[in-house]
């Protein structure tokens, strides 16, 4: 059986606000040293799948640089390996951008033909999970399926976020509801992971493209196949989470600090692989105090770090406190500064004595993005410079690249819910 994995990695991930403003969501850093897409790539190689295509579109530069030729995942192979596929203009000068998930695969069927694949595994590149795809492929073959959809149980109150399915006693899909508003359709949710027979996939995509210009798996392909094809649901009961919002990103990061965290990063039988820079070991100063945190190579801690995740190269000055926060690469935190419930992107400078995440007002949402920043978490964009002695409240968004002068309209206090 010749299997090709096609990873959808072109999403903008706008709910992550400034974290995905200059990079695709799959390339957002996670758990200190990783990127979100590392989990899907690692799942592929741990499952014995070495023909992998990554379909990119939105701001792909960071993702392209991270994956490179695929060496960290053993995907730098003479045959197969990883291929980065981006939208291209045809000879007739038409069709540049992917218009949906299924349309993205349709435009790259030549890759499937080139490898003479008989099974196509369609994956998302923006979820955190560990899954053995080989088991799902065996299930697909045993059921003689044309399509197999990975599903999991979700809470009833969250069913409007997913495609919901009903199945019979043999796991055959009998109905599909795309993000139903009514909560009476069941709790079996699609994970956005599909196995197709390659010939069936090609036939369905070409037929669907004639009817739907924005051809999508969840909206068009799967519902159409349920009626007249062998479509089955493969149940997954492991850990899976969509870190597509600031709240879920922060909450999932905090869960990693639990000694009994459901995501096992230290399982040598299923390693999560990534592209790592050579950095010196973590260094703790004489006054350093670190409690239940993840610290990556190159970090220097001379202050206090409590229940936080620090990416490579973070510097915490003497007297500084980092509490319940996620701090990304090469950020400098000045003496006496305090960070509380903050997500900080790369290469940020926090001035001395600054209080970031200040006050008890956790419930005033961001005025400009109330649907994205509402959980008391402030977000600092890449390369921002925050002035000394600044007080910055909750649910504040600081855009990438701002400098100290941009804070002048607020004086030394940015209230909760503001944007800089």
Secondary structure, 3 states (H helix, E strand, C coil): CCEEEEEECCCCCHHHHHHHCCCCHHHCEECCCEECHHHHHHHHHHCCCCEEEEEECCCCHHHHHHHCCCHHHCCCCCCCEEEEEECCCCCCCCCCCCCCHHHHHHCCHHHHHHCCCCEEEEEECCEEECCCHHHHHHHHHHCCCCEEEEEEECCHHHHHHCEEEEECCCCEEEEEEECCCCCCCCCEEEEEEEEEEHHHHHHHHHHHHHHCCCCCHHHHHHHHHHHHCCEEEEECCCCEEECCCHHHHHHHHHHCCCCCCCCCCCCHHHCCCCCCCCCCCCEECCCCEEECCEECCCCEECCEEECCEECCCCEECCCCEEECCEECCCCEECCCCEEECEEECCCCEECCCCEECCCCCCCCCCCCCCCCCCCCCEEECCCCEECCCCEECCCCEECCCCCHHHHHHHCCEECCCCEC
